[in-house]
Amino acid sequence: MICKTLLLFLLSTALLPAREVNRDVVVFGASSGGIAAAIQAARMHKSVILVEPGKTIGGLTTGGLGATDIGNKAAIGGISREFYRRLGKYYHEEESWKFEPHVADMVFHQMLKEEEVSFELNQKLKSVTMDGNRILSFSTEDGNVYKAKIFIDATYEGDLMAKSGVSYHVGREANSVYGETLNGIRAKTPKHQFTVPVDPYLKPGVPSSGLLPLIQPGDGGVPGEGDKRIQTYNFRLCFTTNATNRITIERPAGYDPARFELLGRYFEALLDAGKKPQLKEFWNPIWMPNEKTDINNNGGFSTDFIGANYDYADGDYATREKIWKEHEIYTRGFLYYMRTSPRVPQYIRDEMATWGPCRDEFQETGGWPNQLYVREARRMISDFVMTEAHCRGEKVGNPVGLAAYNMDSHNCQRIVRNGHVENEGDVQVPPMKPYPVSYFSIVPREKECSNLLVPVCLAASHIAYGSIRMEPVFMILGQSAATAACLAMEERRPVQKISQTRLERRLREDKQILEWKQPIDKTSANASAIPLPGVLLDDGQAIKKGDWVQSQILNKSQIGSTYIHDGNVNKGDTQLTFNWTCERDATYIVSLVAPPLGNRDTRVPVRVSEDGKELKKLTINEQETATGGIFKLGAIKLHKGGQLSVTVSNEGTTNYVVVDGLQIVPVAKSEVP
């Protein structure tokens, strides 16, 4: 029914003559953030229209990203939380963070209909008319003109922002620009990497023969310096193994297996090294309702089309369409190669043959996702820029919502280092806790534009944007942007000068969450039903060395809403230390908290000390499920003012090392062993 309605809408709009539309608020971009903005403007009794350059609404939320990426569910409020609760109602749950694309599409349509918000599709931006620092209108390629008092750019690309003359950045800044450590070119990229050496040359061992396809020339650049490269894009694949709902992965037009010579060599190198590669090392299926998945990238060679998107952000619509199509051709070719190439182990080919797109999803595109995952494009440069320091806890004024995900970047290039192929750019570092996003990062400099808000391509460094750029957060910022737009009209002020007191009051009334107060996410499905006793230190409070990966896949976190793991890589280079100052002389039962599972290591090294003096050195078996995830390190006698330190490392381990937190429980004198 939705597809038929959409088709009729497209046909009707194609026949409409060019016209002028005048509203209080025009939202350009029907992403999840744009939809939240339009709904909020309508709820504040302003006339609003949602204008989308593409063919669908909802962005990635309806385009295949059904496994919601969010660091902590308790940080999500307002319309964003309402959306996930409506999804939950559909699935007979309190709320749902995993859902089918067509269900998300249905819920968004319902929410827009309830508020009588109209939307128009296929309206590609052509030009913007300015009066000094104010947008008067913009026109589309169809000849339509959209006028408003306030405009909101909620596109993933920031097109309205750019055509309005607002400053922006594309690519990675140097670490020195904002005093960061995770921006810029990476000296070492341990995650989503080739795990064995693979020869990159057309003629093995002969550099002069040239590079294989899918490898970029050059040495990658100077670590820490900036560049124009963008983290890679892909499609989030809604696939199934249900034979009645599965579309067979067919040979794509123009398929050439020689294009995937690098992948073939990778398999050969893995087998030569005595390894038995598994399909999950090349993609990451996350199960959704009704036997469907959201499949993302995984490993060194995957659905991520590394290095193919550099011209996308500033490209015109024809350029973007070409890049989009190239990504589809690459992904279909990769999938077909994995299903049919004799260089892929037979057991992987057999498993791959059981997968395919869902017949009942994306029916207008034959089961293929209707959105390319544009993880990052333009990013505004304003008077306030969100940076790594803010993700790590540096104070942010005038908050309009919280973010909580990893400081995350996918790989930006595939190059040759030391005679072998190597991916560069991946980062996965969790923030200490959910942190606020400043209002002044979603508005331009006043001298550039005084009636525009930018909740999606906001002012953030590459690495901070990697943490903020999650669909629930885009909805939060979209709602806050619309609230500010309505206040700007009522106060007759530039968006930069509205009353922050009024804005904060209205946001709180609308159930936005503006500060993080709770140490444990008690509303999350990940939280322990019965809080653990004693002093609890979350993994975010530990001092870390190396790249730890944040996760909540198992829904087993007992301290906070997530746990971390070492990615089963960089053995000996990854560790963390919990520090706690004792308030009285006493004996304490100290326990490492970690969700046990069969892929954990059985000899995880742990060292316990007080004021630098080692008290205990032991190993723990993180596969032991009988512990309930509470691994006792023993009864430790501590002194008032003494600093307890517990260090966990992955030295000498061969499987995953996982940490959720530390528990410290005082022992009664009669119980002291």
N, C-alpha and C positions, 0 to 999 in steps of 0.2 A: 504494500500500500504506500509506504514512504517513497519507494522508488518511482511509482506511478505518479504520485503527487509532484515529486521533484521534476519528472519529465514534463508534466503539464506546465509547471511553473517556468521551466527553461524555455519551452515553446512560446508561452505567452509573453515573456519578457523580450524574446527575440523579435517579436512583432511590434513592440511598443516604440513610438517615435521618441526622439530625443526630448528631454524635458528638464525642468528646473525643480529641484526639491529643496525645501527650506525647513529646517528643524532647529530646535534648541541645541541638540547635540547630534553630531554625526560620528558614528564609530566606523572606522575603516579597518576591515579585517574581522571576519567572523570566526576567529580562533576561539578557544575556550575563554581566554581573557576578554576578547571582544564581546562574546555573548554575555558574560557576567557584567561587563560595563553597560551594555544596552539594557539589561534587566534592571540594574540599579538605577539608571537614569529614569526609566519608566516608573519605578517604585517611588521615586522622588518627584513624580508628577511633572516631568519634563518631556516634551516631544522629542522622539529619538528615532533614528533609522540606522540599521546595520547594513553596511555596504561591503561586499566580499568580491575580490577580484577572481576567485576561483569558482569551482562548480559545486562545492559542498560547504556545510557549516561544521564547526566543532574542531577544526584543525586535527592535531594528532590524537586528541581524545576520542574522536570518532573515526580516526584514520588508521587504527591498528594498535595504538599504544594502550592496550587494555589492562596491562599490569602497571598500575600507577606508581611512578617513581616519587617517593617522598620520604625524607629522613625520619619524620616523626609525625604521626597522624594527629597527635594532640595539638600541634601547631596550626592546624587548619580550621578556619572558622568561616562565618558569613555564607555567601552564596556558594562558595566552593564546597563547604561541608554539606550544605543543603543538597547539592547535586549528588554527592556520594551517598547521602541518605536516601535520596529518591531511587538511585540505582539499587540500594539495599532493599527497598520496598518491593521492587520488581522481582528480586531474587529471594524474597521472604527472609531477609536478614535486617539487622539494625542499620547497617551501611555496607556498601560493597566497594572495594578498591580494586577488584578484578572483574572485568565485565566484557561483554561482546560489543563490537563496534556498533552494530545496528541498534542495540539497546541504548547506548550513550546518545546516538543520533535521535532516537525517539524521545528521550528525556529532555534533551536540549530543545527540540521542537515544541514539546509540551510547555516548557518553562517560558519560551518566547511567546507562545500563543496565549498563555494565561495573562501575560502583561501587555498583550496587544502590540508587541514589537514587530514591526515589519522588517523584512530583510530582502536585499536584492543581490543576486549572484552574477558572476561573469562581468563585473564592472571594473575593468582594468584601468588603473590610474594613468592619466595622460599629462595633466598639468595642474598647477596650483596658482591661484591668484592671491596676491598678498597686498595689504595696505600697511606699509611700514613693517612692524613686527607682528602683525595680526593676519591670520588666514581669513580671507573673505569666502573663498569657495575652492573646490577642486572639480575638475572635469574628468570624465572617463573616455575611453576610446569609442564608446557608443554615442558620445555627444552629450551625455547627461551632465548636469551641473548640480553639485551638492553644496548648499549654503548652510551655515550654522553659526551660533555664537561661540561654541566651543567644539573642538575636534579632538578625537582620541584615535591614535594610531595603534591598533592592536594586531598588526601583521607581524609575522615572524621575520620579515625582511626590513621593516622600517621604511617603507617607500614614501608614505606621506611625510614623515619626518625629514627624509632626505630632500624631497622636492620642495620642502618649505624652507630650506637653507639652514637647517639645524646641524650642528657639528656632530660627527660620528666617527667611529673607528671600525676598521675591518682587520681581522687577524689578531695576533698575539702581541701585546706590549712587551717591551723589555722589562725584566724584573726591576730595573732601576727606576722606571717611570713612577711607580707607586710604592716603592720599597717592599716588593714582594719576593717570594722564594719559589713559587710554583707556576709563574707565568713564563712566557718566552720559550725558547728552544730547550729541550731536555737533554741533559748530558747522559742520562740513563733512563730507559723506559722498560721497566720490568714486566708490566702487565700487558695482556693482549699482544704477546710477542712470540716470535718463532723460538721454539724451545730447543731446537738443534740447529747447527750451522747448515745453511742452504746456499749453494753457489748461485750468484745473481746474473751470470753472464750468458749470452747466447751460446757461445762455445765455452763450456765449463773450464774455468781456470785461465781464460784469456780475456782480460779487460778490454782489449782493442776490438773485440767482436761485438761490443755493445751490450746493453742491458736487456733483460727479459721484459716482456710486457708487464704492466702494473707496478713497475719500480720507477721512481723519479730520479733524474740525474742530480749530481752534486753531492757534497759531503754532509748536507743537512744544516749547516750554519754553526754559529758560535753559541754554545750553551749559555742561556740567560739572556741572549739578545732577542729582540722582537722580530717578527716577520709578518707577511701578509697571508700566511697559510691559515686555513680554517679547519677546525676539527671535522672529521669525516661525517658524511650523511649515510643513511641507509633507509630501507623500508622495514617497518615493524609488521611481520608477517602473521596474519591470522590463519593458521594452518590447522589441520586435524588429521588424525589417523583413523577416523571413522569412515569405513569404506563407502557407506551410503551417502555421505556428505562431502566426500573428498574428490577434488579435481586432480587428475593425473598431471604430474610435472612433465610437460612435453618439450621437445626440442625447439628452442626459440629460433625465430628467423635470423639468418646470418650467423648462426652459432659456429664458432671456430675453436676447437679444443686446444689449439696451439696458444691461444690467448691465456690459458690457464697452466702453461708449462711450469710456472713457479709453484703452483699448488701440487702438480704432479711430482716435482722434485722434493717438495716438503714431505709428502707421503713416503717417498723412497728413503729420504734421510731419516725419518722417524723409524721406519722398519729396519734400516741398516743399523740404527742405534739400539736395536732390541726392544723398542717400544711398541705397544699395541694401541694405535690411535683409536679414539672413539668419536662418534658423530658429535657428541656434546662439546667436544673441544673446538668445534668450528661454528656452532651456533648455540643459542641459549633459549630453549623453549620454556616458557612459563605458562602453566596450565590455567585456562579460563573456564568459566562454566560451559556445560554442554560439549565437553570433549574438544574444546578449541584452545588455541595457544596464542600468546604474543611472543613471537620469536625475535630475539635481538642478536647482535653480534657476539662472538666469543673467540678468543685465541688470536693467533697471528694472521690467519687468513680466514675471512668470514664474509658476512653480508655487508660489512663496512667497505665502501668503495673508496679506499684511501687515495687522496691526492686528486680527486676528480671534480672538486667543488669550488676551486679557488675563484672562479669567475662568476659564481652564482650571486653573491650579495649585491654587487653593483651592476649585474647584468640586466638587460632589458627583458621583456617577457619572452621574446623569441630565444634569447640565450638561455634563460632558465628552463624553458620547455625542452631545449636540446639537452641540457645537463640532466634534467629529470629523466628523459628517455634513455640517456646513456646509463644512468643508474639502474633503470629497469632492465635494460639489455644485459648489463653486467650481472645483476642478481639472478635473473632467469638462467643465464649461462652457468653461473656458479652452481645453482641448484641442479641443473641438468648434468653437469660434469660430475657432481657428487653421486648422482644416481646411476650414471652409465659408464664413466671412464674406467677402463681396465687397470689404470694406475691407482685407483681407489680400492682398498681392500673389499673383497666380496661381501663381507659381513656388514660393512658400512653401506654399500650399494643396496643390499637387501633391506636394511633398516630405512634408508632414504626412500625406497619405493613404497613404503607404507604411509608416507606423508604427502600432503597436497593442500592447496587452498580450499577454503570452505565454500561450498556451493551457495549457501544462504547468506554470505557476506559479500559486500561490494559487488552486487549483481550487475550494476551498470558498467563495471570494468572487468567482468569475468572472474571475480574472486580476488583480483589483485588490489592491494591497498590504494585508496584514492588520495593519499598524502605521502609526499617525500619527507622524511624526517630531517627538517632543516634545524639542526641542533643549535646553530649559531650563524648569524649573518652580520648585519650592521649592529653596532652598539653605540648609543648616544654618548656624547661627551657633554657634561653639564657642569654646573657649579659644584655639585657633589657627586662623587663617583664611588660606588661600592667596590671595595677591594678585599684582598685576602685578609687583611687585618680585621675587618669588620666580621668576616666569617669566623675568625678565631676569637672574637669576643670584644674587640675595641668598640667603645660606646658609639651608638648611632642615635642621633636626635630625630624627632618628628617621625616616629615609625608609622607605617601604613599596613603592616603585615609582617609575618615571620617567614623565614626560609630555614631549611634544616638539612638539605641533602649534601652529599659529598661535594667538596671542591673537585669537580669532575671534568675531564676532557678526554674525548676519544682521540685516537692517533691522528696526526696532522700530515704525516708524510711517510713514505716507505723508501728507504735509501740503502746505500751500501756503506758499511763500516767494517774495516778490517777484513775485507774480502768476502763478507757475508751479507745477506739481506737482513735489514733490521727496520722495525717500525719505530716511529718517534712521535711523542706528543701525549701519550696516555697519562692521565693523572687521576688518582682516586684517594683523596685524603679527607676524612670526615671533619666537620667543624666540632667544636667542643660541645655545643648545645644549639638548639634553635635560636636564631638571632634576628633582630629587626632589620627591615629594609626601609630606608629613609624616603620620605615623601619627595625630597628634593633630588632624588635619583630618577624620578619618573616625570619630571618637568624639565624643559630646556632652559637654557639661560634666557632671561627675560628679553635681553636685547635681540635675541634671535627669533623667538616666537613666544607671545604672551597668552595665546589661547589654544595651546596644544598640550596634551598629556600623552606619555609614551610608556605604557605599563609592561610591554613585552620586550622591545629593544631598548630597555632602560639603560641608564648610565652605570656601567659596571665594567671592571676589568675582565679580561678573558677568563681568568680563573674564578673570580667571584661570580661571574655570569654562569659558569658551569655548575655552581651550587644553586643559584636562584632559578634557573631556567626550567623549572618543573611545571607541568600543567596545573596542578592545584594552586601553585603560587601565582601563576599567570592569572588565574581566576580571582585570587585575592587582590592582586594589584589592579586588575581591571575594575573590580567593584570599587576599590578605593579611589581610582582615577575618576570614575564617574561621579562619585560622591563629591570630590573636589571640584569637578566641572560644574555641578549644580550649585555649589556654594559660591563659586566664582561669578556665576550669573546673578545670584541673589545679592551678592555684595558689590557687584559691578567692579570687580578688581581683576587684574591679571592672575593667572593661576599660581604664579610665584608668590603672590601677596595675600592669599586668602587667610582667614583666621585659623590658625592651627588648633586653637582651643575648640572652636566649633567643629572642625574636621575630626578631631579625636573623639569628641563627644558623640558625633553621629556614627562614626565607625564602631564605637563600642555598643551603641544602641542596636546596630545591625549585626552584632555578634562577631565582629572581626576581633582577632586576637593580636594584641599589639606588644605584648611582653611575655617572656618566658618565666613562669614562677614555679612550676612543679618539677621536681627532680625525677619523678617517675611518671610515665605516660599511663595514667590509670584508665583512660578511655580507649586505649589501644588494645587490639586483640593480641598484641605481642606482650603486654604487661602480665606479670604474675598475678593470678587471681587472688592469692594471699601474699601481701608484701612480706619480703624477708625481714627477719628481725636484725637488730644491731645497726652498726654504721655501714652504709652502702656507698661504695665509690664506683661510679659508672666508668665504662671504658673511655668516655670522652674526657675524663679528669686525669687520665694517665699521661705521663710524658713519653712520647713515642719517638722511636728511631726507625727509619725506613717507611715504606708505604703499606699501611694497613688498609684493608678494604671493609667498608661498612656493609652490613647485611641484616636482613630480617626475614629471609626466605622461609625459615623453619617456623616462624612465629613462636620462638621459644625463649626470647629474651626475658630475663627475670629482673634485671636492673636497667631502667630506661626502656626504650622501645626497639633498640637495635643492639647487635653485637658486632665484633670485628674479627677478621681473620687475616692470615698472612698471604693468602692467595696461593699457598703451596709453592712459592718461588723465593728466590734470594735467601736461601738458607744461610744462617749465620749473620745476616745483615739486618735482621728485623727483630726489634725488641720493644718492650714498654715497661715503665716503672710506675707503680702506685706509691704515693707518699702520704703519710697520715701522722699527725702529731698527737701523741698520747696525752690525755688530760689527767690521768692519775696512775699511780702504781697499781698494776693489776695483771692478771693473766687473761689472755684473749684467745678464743678459737678463731684463727684466720683461715679463710677459705677463698679459693679462686672459683669464680662463677663462670661457667661456660656450657652451652648446650652440647651434650654428647651425641656422637654419631659415628657410624662405621668408617667414615673417611677421615677421621681425626687421627692425630699422632698418638702413639701409646707411650711415648717417653718425652713429654714436653718439659724442658728444663725450667725450674723455678728456684729463685734465690731469695731468702728472707734475711733482712738485716735491720739493725737499730743503730742509728747515728753512724752508719758506715761499717759497723762491725757485723760480720756475717754470723747469723744465728742458725741458719738451716739451709741446706742445699738438697734438692730432691727433684724427682721427675714424676709426672702424673700421667695417667692413662685417660685421655679425653674420649676414648671409645666406651668407657665404662658407664652404661646407662643406669646402673643401680644407684649411683650417686645422686641422681636427680639433677645433675648439673652443678652440684655443690661439692667441690673437691677440697677436702680439708687438708690444710698444710700443717696442722698441729696446734697444740696449746703453746702460745708464745708469751713469755713473761716480759712485760714492757714497763718502762719507768716514766713518771710524769715529765712532760716536756721532751721526751725522746721521740725521734722521728722513725717510724716504721717505714721500711721500703720493701716492696715486693716486686721483683723483676721477673718477667716472663720473656723468653726468647725462643727463636726457632732454630737455634744452633743444633746441628746433628739430627734434626727431624727429617722425615721423608714424606709425611702427610700433612694435612692442614693443622695449623695451630690457631685456636679460637679463644677469644676472651670476651666475656660479657661484663665483668666487673669484679670487685673485691668485697667480701663480707667480713666484718670484724665484730665479734660478739663477746662481751665480757663474761667471764666464768665466775660463778659463786665460789667462795673459798672451799666449801664442802665438796665442790665438783672438780677442783683442781686435781689432775692426775698425779 
